[in-house]
């Protein structure tokens, strides 16, 4: 079965990223070709091998990159030119970066603090710009109208509870998570009229790349399944223009909040 479109996922690690990608690529779910982005080539190779074992006929390619603008630009240029994606239009772009920083505030340095923000918030900004430009290249720039009511695609940022409230010694982490949340809100207000659905999710609780069949914690509602996150993202991408979810709080049943 030919892919129905293209998904780009940065943060294609062995846990959450793998589970999301498995759902997006599997023929019985998203049936999307996917571009997996991550810093570590060994991680990319492992994730790709895992996915190909469950979806051997899916289109899965890997691109080594960090969150710097130069590196992301090179990765997106490679995606544009890759023969595996010929005639495929971008459907989903997912920013799934894990980045944490914990330090007593009086031991924090300006250099380390701003470096953390640049890695996470600056990376989200660069990824969003590259994704938005590719959405427009593939689907045009026309705004939504009675004559053109087609959704161009979905841009998702995986956030955490730190976007809403922070704890002691997590000043840089909280600032970064809150910054991406606010940026996502701004992008949603700017680009929704142009047919691009922007979502910020809050993953409140642990995520495992297992299922209820293999994990007691998932079966009891103590952890989220990465595949369930993928199914939720696919549901968001399938929302029509009459109703779009902008922010979504995700947690297992037994997670305190």
Secondary structure, DSSP 8 states (H G I E B T S, - for coil): ---SSEEEEE---TTHHHHHHHHHHSTTTT--EEEEEES-HHHHHHHHHHHHHH-TTS-EEEEE--SSHHHHHHHHHHHHH-GGGTT--EEEEEE---------GGG--HHHHHHHHIIIIIHHHHHHHHHHHHHHHHH-S---BTTB----EEEEEEEEGGGT---TT-HHHHHHHHHHHHHHHHHHHHHGGGTEEEEEEEE-S-EES--TTT-HHHHTTSSEEHHHHHHHHHHHHT--TT----EEEE--TT---
